[in-house]
């Protein structure tokens, strides 16, 4: 029971405020610093998104993000409400 309560508190205190504070992020124009505000995106993944975008052009869909090394379906799902392309 204590483990479950601790998990809920971590979600409330750490994960949700980070996602809410980030607001919508345009993955085609955001800097690595802005991208790193998304859930499960740290500095290395953010830099990989920027590098992929510079090498391959703009992202056109959420599925395109999964072509970036380190970005999987779960990471995309976690940020559905916070990613846009325009």
Buried (B, 14 or more C-beta within 10 A) or exposed (E): EEEEEEEEEEEEEEEEEBBEEBEEBBBBEBEBEBBBBBBBBEEEBBBBBBEBBEEEEEBEEBEBBEEBEBBEEEBBEBBEEBBEBE
